[in-house]
Amino acid sequence: MDSYAYAPPPPPSPPRGAVRRWWQHPGLVVVALVVLPPVGIGLAWLSPWDRKRKILASVLAAVWFVLPFLRGDPPEEGKAGRGDARPPAASVSASASATPSPAGPPALVGKGLKEAQEVASAAGYSVVSHDASEQDARQWDAGEWAVCFQTSAGQRDGGRPVLDLGVVRDGAPCPVADGEKIPWPAMPAVTGVTLARAGELLKPVGVKKVDVESAYSDVALPGDDGPWKVCFQDPAPGREIEDPQYATVYLKVAPPGAGCPERPYARLHPEPTPTTAPERTPGSGGGGVYFADCDAARAAGVAPLRRGEPGYRSGLDRDRDGIACDT
C-alpha cells in the first residue's frame, strides 16, 4: 500500500473590505458640508465615518448654514444698486414727512393769542408769550390776549423753532415798543355839546357804559335825551381811561333852552321863600304893624322890639323899659 505525505490546507484568504462609492469619499463630503451644508450632512451620514464624527460634522455644517441669516447685515451698496432702488426712496420720503421743515414763520401780529398758537403749531413752530406792557402779567387764558410783537426764540430740545409773542389784554392798544407802557386813550371834552354828540366823541375811546343824569334835581330826563346839553362830566377832559371797555363815564345834562347850573342837582325852578305877614290893625301905632304876642314877633324875625319901631306896643313890653319881647 502506497503511503502519501499529508499537506495542511491553505489558510483562508482575508475577507474583502466593503466597496466605497465615489460619493462616500471624505474629501467630497467635506466640500459638500462647506458649500452645500444640507447635502453635506446627508453625505456624512452615508459615509463610513463613526457616529461621533457624523454628529460633529452635522452640527458644524448646520451652524455654518444658518449663520448668515442670524447676522442680519444690511446688503452692500453695490448689491442694492442692482436691485430695485424705489424702497430706499420711499423710506427717505417718509422720514422727511415725519419731521417737516417749516418754510418760514407765519405772521401772527394782530391775531388773538389762542388763534396764533394754533396757526404757529400747524406751521411747525412752538410758541411762548409774555406781557408786552410794563406790568408783566401772566397769560392764564389765551383767549383774553392779543399779539402785538413777534420775534424768533431759537429752538427747543425737540428741534422745533420757537416764536416769542408779546401780547396785551384783548381790547388794549399795543405799546410803541415791547415792554413799554400801554397808551390808554384820553377822555375827550364833551361839556357844552348835546348828549348825542357826546356819544359820538366817546365811541372811538372804547367806553361802553355811560351814566346820564339830569343836572337839575327838579327836572326829570325825558325818553329822548339826545338834544339835552352836557353840563358836567366825569372823568375830566384829558384824563387817561385805563381799560375803557370796563370804565363808566358819568354825564349830567340840562334840557334844551336852559342854562347849566353852577353845581349839580340844583333846582331849575327855586321854591319861593316863605314869609310871615304881620297882622296889621288900623290905628294900633308902631307904623301900622301889629303882633298879637311876642311869639308872632319872634316868628317874623323882628324881636326884640324897641319903642318907636314898627310893631312895638306897650302890651308887649312887660317891664315898661321901652324894649318889647326881649325875653
RAGIMO-V80764 format. One record per backbone hydrogen bond with DSSP energy under -1.0 kcal/mol. CO is the residue of the C=O (numbers start at 1). NH is the residue of the N-H. E is the energy in kcal/mol with one decimal. If there is no record, write none. Layout:
co=CO nh=NH e=E
co=CO nh=NH e=E
This chain:
co=21 nh=24 e=-1.2
co=22 nh=25 e=-1.4
co=25 nh=29 e=-2.1
co=26 nh=30 e=-2.3
co=27 nh=31 e=-2.2
co=28 nh=32 e=-2.3
co=29 nh=33 e=-2.1
co=30 nh=34 e=-1.4
co=31 nh=35 e=-3.0
co=32 nh=36 e=-1.6
co=36 nh=40 e=-2.8
co=37 nh=41 e=-2.7
co=38 nh=42 e=-1.6
co=39 nh=43 e=-2.3
co=40 nh=44 e=-2.3
co=41 nh=45 e=-1.7
co=50 nh=54 e=-1.9
co=51 nh=55 e=-2.3
co=52 nh=56 e=-2.5
co=53 nh=57 e=-2.5
co=54 nh=58 e=-2.2
co=55 nh=59 e=-2.4
co=56 nh=60 e=-2.3
co=57 nh=61 e=-2.2
co=58 nh=62 e=-2.3
co=59 nh=63 e=-2.4
co=60 nh=64 e=-2.3
co=61 nh=65 e=-1.6
co=62 nh=66 e=-2.0
co=63 nh=67 e=-1.5
co=66 nh=70 e=-1.6
co=67 nh=71 e=-1.6
co=68 nh=72 e=-1.1
co=76 nh=80 e=-2.5
co=77 nh=81 e=-1.8
co=78 nh=82 e=-1.0
co=85 nh=89 e=-1.1
co=86 nh=90 e=-2.2
co=87 nh=91 e=-2.1
co=88 nh=92 e=-2.2
co=89 nh=93 e=-2.1
co=90 nh=94 e=-2.2
co=91 nh=95 e=-2.0
co=92 nh=96 e=-2.2
co=93 nh=97 e=-2.1
co=94 nh=98 e=-1.3
co=95 nh=99 e=-1.1
co=108 nh=111 e=-1.9
co=111 nh=147 e=-3.0
co=112 nh=116 e=-2.7
co=113 nh=117 e=-2.3
co=114 nh=118 e=-1.6
co=115 nh=119 e=-2.5
co=116 nh=120 e=-2.6
co=117 nh=121 e=-2.1
co=118 nh=122 e=-2.0
co=119 nh=123 e=-1.3
co=120 nh=125 e=-2.8
co=121 nh=124 e=-1.3
co=126 nh=163 e=-2.6
co=128 nh=165 e=-2.8
co=130 nh=167 e=-2.7
co=132 nh=179 e=-3.3
co=138 nh=140 e=-1.1
co=141 nh=144 e=-1.9
co=142 nh=145 e=-1.2
co=144 nh=170 e=-2.9
co=145 nh=113 e=-2.5
co=146 nh=168 e=-2.2
co=147 nh=110 e=-2.3
co=149 nh=166 e=-2.1
co=151 nh=164 e=-3.1
co=154 nh=162 e=-2.9
co=156 nh=159 e=-1.7
co=160 nh=156 e=-2.0
co=161 nh=126 e=-2.8
co=162 nh=153 e=-3.1
co=163 nh=128 e=-2.4
co=164 nh=151 e=-2.3
co=165 nh=130 e=-2.2
co=166 nh=148 e=-3.3
co=166 nh=149 e=-2.0
co=167 nh=132 e=-3.4
co=168 nh=146 e=-2.9
co=169 nh=172 e=-2.5
co=177 nh=180 e=-2.1
co=182 nh=184 e=-1.8
co=185 nh=241 e=-2.9
co=187 nh=238 e=-3.7
co=190 nh=193 e=-1.4
co=193 nh=230 e=-2.8
co=194 nh=198 e=-2.3
co=195 nh=199 e=-1.8
co=196 nh=200 e=-1.3
co=197 nh=201 e=-1.9
co=198 nh=202 e=-1.8
co=199 nh=203 e=-1.2
co=202 nh=206 e=-1.0
co=202 nh=207 e=-1.1
co=209 nh=249 e=-2.1
co=211 nh=251 e=-3.0
co=213 nh=253 e=-2.5
co=215 nh=265 e=-1.4
co=225 nh=228 e=-1.1
co=226 nh=196 e=-1.9
co=228 nh=195 e=-2.3
co=229 nh=254 e=-2.6
co=230 nh=192 e=-3.0
co=232 nh=252 e=-2.1
co=234 nh=250 e=-3.1
co=236 nh=239 e=-1.7
co=239 nh=187 e=-2.6
co=243 nh=246 e=-2.2
co=249 nh=211 e=-3.1
co=250 nh=234 e=-1.8
co=251 nh=213 e=-2.3
co=252 nh=231 e=-3.1
co=252 nh=232 e=-1.7
co=253 nh=215 e=-3.5
co=254 nh=229 e=-2.3
co=255 nh=258 e=-1.9
co=266 nh=217 e=-2.4
co=279 nh=290 e=-2.6
co=281 nh=284 e=-2.0
co=286 nh=289 e=-1.1
co=286 nh=311 e=-1.3
co=293 nh=297 e=-1.4
co=294 nh=298 e=-3.0
co=295 nh=299 e=-2.5
co=296 nh=300 e=-1.6
co=297 nh=302 e=-2.2
co=298 nh=301 e=-1.2
co=305 nh=324 e=-3.8
co=306 nh=309 e=-2.6
co=309 nh=312 e=-2.0
co=313 nh=316 e=-1.6
co=316 nh=318 e=-1.0
co=316 nh=325 e=-1.4
co=322 nh=307 e=-2.1
co=324 nh=305 e=-2.5
